[in-house]
């Protein structure tokens, strides 16, 4: 329940942030900024389901890697959205997606290793 409240409050904060940012962006909008809160809500639901499946067998490392990857994805969404609205771009934004995907894959790998060693 604590995880759902945490993810819900962060998703709500991201939703309010994008509302305020789009209000002051003079009619320009960005899809990545607008839907960043959905990524957070979906990731929270996935992690909650993983917690239900694996119960207390989760590694702390797996949790940290998952949340680091999620932070990379959300940072990419926010920076990409702000830069799109400003009419600019950065050649380094793809690194956020690369590292975010790597962290989440590493999280799932470490979670599966833990399950195999316990069985």
Residue pairs with C-beta under 8 A, 6 or more apart in sequence:
3 44
3 47
3 48
3 51
4 44
4 48
6 44
7 40
7 41
7 43
7 44
7 45
7 47
7 48
8 41
8 44
10 40
10 44
11 37
11 38
11 40
11 41
11 44
12 37
14 36
14 37
14 40
14 74
15 37
17 78
18 33
18 34
18 36
18 37
18 81
21 33
21 81
21 82
21 85
22 29
22 30
22 33
22 34
25 85
28 84
28 85
29 85
30 80
30 81
30 82
30 84
30 85
31 81
32 76
32 77
32 80
32 81
32 84
33 77
33 78
33 80
33 81
33 82
33 84
33 85
34 81
35 77
36 74
36 77
36 78
36 81
39 70
39 73
39 74
39 77
40 70
40 74
43 70
43 73
47 63
47 66
50 58
50 111
51 58
54 111
54 114
54 115
57 114
57 115
57 118
58 111
58 114
59 110
59 111
59 114
61 110
62 107
62 108
62 110
62 111
62 114
63 107
65 103
65 104
65 106
65 107
65 110
66 103
66 104
66 107
66 108
68 103
69 99
69 100
69 101
69 102
69 103
69 104
69 106
69 107
70 100
70 104
71 100
72 96
72 97
72 99
72 100
72 103
73 96
73 97
73 100
75 96
76 93
76 96
76 97
76 100
79 90
79 93
79 96
80 93
83 89
83 90
83 93
